[in-house]
Every structure is written in structure tokens, then in C-alpha cells.
Amino acid sequence: MVPDSRLIIALDVTDREEALQISRKIGGLVDAIKVNYPLILSCGLGIVPEIKKYANVIADFKVADIPNTNRLICEETFKAGADAIICQGFVGNDSVKACVDVAAQFGKEVYVVTEMSHPGAIDFIQKHAMDLVDVAIKNGASGIIAPATRPERLSEIKRRSKDLKILSPGVGAQGGDARTTLDAGADFIIVGRSIYNAKDPYQAAIDLIGQLRR
């Protein structure tokens, strides 16, 4: 995934028609649309190729199982047409490598969570974020997930991550600032509610992209 607008929308809705309507409106503006369990559990993986008509699709499944199960999850996700999948690194090198190996077979990408954007990330995962960066590097992941809500942490993770692409959630409703997040080292920002709950999602996306290009 090559940055253009540098904006990824988190499509955390459950209604199929709403998801497709938003995708049609803003697909041409964003670098990717990120889908999560709420939409997939509601609509099934069959929604992925429908959304892919409008933009690249990232499957935010935070895959966190034994290697064989990770492999099966990734295979089905990529068969459905997703361009990338997000996995957890805390389950270990072998589980992450299983995801990366499957992605390589399909010509797709894997992003490893290093630190999440919510306050609870400080309780446990933050203490191991740098180790998780190393897991991503060691196993050939395409990139990592690091928080827009803590730009100082994002900068530290950026320094450790070498050439890995960084996707940063938490801009907008969670309090992260778009421009600050890019300046701290993110390659892409992930925005959800501030766009899909806006009166005009298209204009909300345009406005955010304008901020990113200043």
C-alpha cells in the first residue's frame, strides 16, 4: 500500500447498505477502507469484495491464535479479496510468521499491532511495544499499528521500526490530531466515527485530507 491521501477509514458499522453507501462516497478519496469484526459478523466475508470495488480493504481482525489457526484465518480473508490483515504480535514469532507466509502467497500485506490507541493499552501492551516492533521486523511484516493518541509513543516506535509502514488509529473521536500524527512518524492515519458519523462523510474526508496536505 503506497500513501496517497494517507487516510484510511475505519468502517466500524454493522449495516450492509450503510457500509456500501459510505464506501461508494469516499472510496476514491482514501488509501484504504478498514473493516472489523462488527461488519463481518453482521454481513459475512462476502462484504469484502463488494467494498473492494471502491478501495483497498484492510481486514482488522487482530489475529491472535496458534500458527495453524492464524494461517486458516488469513487464507480465508485473502481469498475474499482483502489487501491486508492486522494481527497481534503478543502471540509470538511463529504465529506472526504464519500470517506473513500466507500473505506472501497471495501478494498481500500484514500489519502487527504494537500499541493500541485506547487508555487500557497502557496497562499491559505498552510495556512490550518495542518487543512487538522487533517481532514485526523479524518476521517480515509490511508494517505496524501505533497510536495517534500518544504521539510521543508513536515517535519512539517510529525510531525503532526502521522502514516499516505505520498505520495510526485514534484520530478524531479518540482525540488524536491528524497533522500531529503524521509529524510523529505515521504513514497513514486511521479515522472512523469522525467520518462515517458525519452529516456529509465525503466532505469530512476531504477536510481531513486537506489537513494532512498542509
C-alpha positions as CSV (number, residue, x, y, z in Angstrom):
1,M,0.0,0.0,0.0
2,V,1.5,3.3,-1.2
3,P,0.5,6.5,0.6
4,D,-1.6,9.0,-1.5
5,S,-4.2,10.7,0.6
6,R,-2.6,9.0,3.7
7,L,-6.2,8.5,5.0
8,I,-7.7,5.1,5.9
9,I,-11.3,5.0,7.1
10,A,-12.3,2.5,9.8
11,L,-15.7,1.3,8.7
12,D,-17.0,0.2,12.1
13,V,-20.6,-0.1,11.1
14,T,-22.8,-3.2,11.0
15,D,-25.4,-2.4,8.3
16,R,-24.5,-3.7,4.8
17,E,-26.2,-0.9,2.9
18,E,-24.7,1.8,5.1
19,A,-21.2,0.3,4.7
20,L,-21.6,0.2,0.9
21,Q,-23.0,3.7,0.7
22,I,-20.1,5.1,2.7
23,S,-17.6,3.1,0.6
24,R,-19.1,4.4,-2.6
25,K,-19.0,8.0,-1.4
26,I,-15.4,8.1,-0.1
27,G,-13.6,5.1,-1.7
28,G,-12.0,7.3,-4.3
29,L,-10.5,9.6,-1.6
30,V,-9.0,7.2,0.8
31,D,-6.0,4.9,0.6
32,A,-7.9,2.0,2.1
33,I,-11.1,1.0,3.9
34,K,-10.5,-0.9,7.1
35,V,-13.2,-3.5,8.1
36,N,-13.6,-5.0,11.5
37,Y,-15.5,-7.8,13.2
38,P,-18.8,-5.9,13.7
39,L,-19.3,-5.6,10.0
40,I,-18.0,-9.0,9.1
41,L,-20.1,-10.7,11.8
42,S,-23.1,-8.9,10.5
43,C,-22.6,-9.4,6.8
44,G,-20.0,-12.1,6.3
45,L,-16.8,-12.1,4.4
46,G,-18.8,-11.6,1.2
47,I,-18.9,-7.9,2.0
48,V,-15.2,-7.6,1.4
49,P,-15.2,-7.9,-2.4
50,E,-18.2,-5.5,-2.6
51,I,-16.2,-2.9,-0.6
52,K,-13.1,-3.6,-2.7
53,K,-14.8,-2.2,-5.7
54,Y,-14.2,1.2,-4.2
55,A,-10.9,1.0,-2.3
56,N,-8.3,-1.3,-0.9
57,V,-9.5,-3.3,2.0
58,I,-7.7,-3.9,5.3
59,A,-9.1,-6.7,7.5
60,D,-8.7,-5.5,11.1
61,F,-9.1,-8.9,12.7
62,K,-6.2,-8.6,15.1
63,V,-5.5,-12.2,14.5
64,A,-4.1,-13.8,17.7
65,D,-4.1,-17.6,17.7
66,I,-1.8,-20.5,17.2
67,P,0.1,-20.6,13.8
68,N,-2.2,-23.1,12.1
69,T,-5.4,-21.2,13.0
70,N,-3.8,-17.9,12.0
71,R,-2.9,-19.5,8.7
72,L,-6.5,-20.5,8.1
73,I,-7.9,-17.1,9.1
74,C,-5.5,-15.4,6.7
75,E,-6.2,-17.7,3.8
76,E,-10.0,-17.1,4.0
77,T,-9.5,-13.4,4.4
78,F,-7.2,-13.1,1.4
79,K,-9.4,-15.4,-0.7
80,A,-12.3,-13.0,0.0
81,G,-10.2,-10.2,-1.5
82,A,-8.7,-8.3,1.4
83,D,-5.4,-6.5,0.6
84,A,-4.0,-6.6,4.1
85,I,-4.7,-8.1,7.5
86,I,-3.9,-6.9,11.0
87,C,-2.5,-9.4,13.6
88,Q,-1.4,-9.3,17.2
89,G,2.3,-9.8,17.9
90,F,2.0,-10.9,21.5
91,V,1.1,-14.5,20.5
92,G,4.7,-14.9,19.3
93,N,7.0,-15.1,16.3
94,D,5.6,-18.3,14.9
95,S,2.0,-17.0,14.9
96,V,3.0,-13.8,13.2
97,K,5.2,-15.7,10.7
98,A,2.2,-17.8,9.8
99,C,0.3,-14.7,8.8
100,V,3.2,-13.3,6.8
101,D,3.8,-16.5,5.0
102,V,0.2,-16.7,3.8
103,A,0.2,-13.0,2.8
104,A,3.3,-13.7,0.7
105,Q,1.5,-16.5,-1.2
106,F,-1.3,-14.1,-2.0
107,G,0.8,-11.0,-2.6
108,K,-0.8,-9.2,0.3
109,E,0.3,-7.4,3.5
110,V,0.4,-8.0,7.2
111,Y,0.4,-5.3,9.9
112,V,1.3,-6.1,13.5
113,V,-0.2,-4.3,16.5
114,T,2.5,-2.7,18.7
115,E,0.4,-0.4,20.9
116,M,-3.3,0.3,20.7
117,S,-4.9,3.8,20.9
118,H,-7.3,3.3,23.9
119,P,-6.3,4.1,27.5
120,G,-6.2,0.5,28.5
121,A,-3.3,-0.1,26.2
122,I,-1.1,1.4,28.9
123,D,-2.0,-1.4,31.4
124,F,-0.2,-4.2,29.5
125,I,0.7,-3.9,25.9
126,Q,2.6,-0.6,26.1
127,K,5.3,-2.2,28.2
128,H,6.0,-4.6,25.3
129,A,5.5,-2.3,22.3
130,M,9.2,-2.2,21.3
131,D,9.4,-6.0,21.5
132,L,6.4,-6.2,19.2
133,V,8.1,-3.9,16.8
134,D,11.0,-6.3,16.7
135,V,8.6,-9.2,16.1
136,A,7.2,-7.4,13.1
137,I,10.7,-6.7,11.7
138,K,12.0,-10.2,12.3
139,N,9.1,-11.9,10.6
140,G,8.9,-9.6,7.5
141,A,5.6,-7.8,8.2
142,S,4.7,-4.9,5.9
143,G,4.1,-2.6,8.8
144,I,2.8,-1.9,12.3
145,I,-0.1,-0.3,14.2
146,A,0.9,2.5,16.6
147,P,-1.3,5.0,18.4
148,A,-2.3,8.5,17.2
149,T,-3.5,9.3,20.7
150,R,0.1,9.2,22.1
151,P,2.3,11.0,19.6
152,E,5.3,10.8,21.8
153,R,5.0,7.0,21.9
154,L,4.4,7.0,18.1
155,S,7.7,8.8,17.7
156,E,9.6,6.3,19.8
157,I,8.0,3.4,17.9
158,K,8.9,5.0,14.6
159,R,12.6,5.3,15.6
160,R,12.6,1.5,16.4
161,S,10.6,0.4,13.4
162,K,13.1,1.2,10.6
163,D,11.3,1.0,7.3
164,L,8.1,-0.5,8.4
165,K,4.9,1.4,7.4
166,I,3.0,2.8,10.3
167,L,-0.8,2.9,10.4
168,S,-2.1,5.1,13.3
169,P,-5.6,4.7,14.7
170,G,-7.2,7.2,17.2
171,V,-7.5,10.4,15.1
172,G,-10.8,12.2,15.7
173,A,-13.2,10.7,18.2
174,Q,-10.5,9.3,20.3
175,G,-8.7,12.6,20.4
176,G,-5.7,12.2,18.1
177,D,-4.8,15.0,15.8
178,A,-4.2,14.2,12.1
179,R,-1.3,16.5,11.4
180,T,0.5,15.8,14.7
181,T,0.2,12.1,13.9
182,L,1.9,12.4,10.6
183,D,4.6,14.6,12.1
184,A,5.2,12.0,14.7
185,G,6.0,9.4,12.1
186,A,2.8,7.8,10.8
187,D,2.5,6.9,7.1
188,F,-1.3,6.6,7.3
189,I,-3.9,7.8,9.8
190,I,-7.0,5.7,10.6
191,V,-10.2,7.6,11.2
192,G,-13.6,6.1,11.8
193,R,-16.5,7.9,13.6
194,S,-15.4,11.4,12.6
195,I,-16.1,10.4,9.0
196,Y,-18.8,7.8,9.0
197,N,-20.9,9.6,11.6
198,A,-20.5,13.0,9.9
199,K,-23.5,14.6,8.2
200,D,-21.5,14.5,5.0
201,P,-18.8,11.8,5.1
202,Y,-17.4,12.8,1.7
203,Q,-16.8,16.4,2.9
204,A,-15.4,15.2,6.2
205,A,-12.9,13.1,4.4
206,I,-12.0,16.0,2.1
207,D,-11.4,18.2,5.1
208,L,-9.2,15.7,6.8
209,I,-7.1,15.2,3.6
210,G,-6.7,18.9,3.5
211,Q,-5.2,18.9,7.0
212,L,-2.9,16.1,6.0
213,R,-1.5,18.0,3.0
214,R,-0.8,21.3,4.8
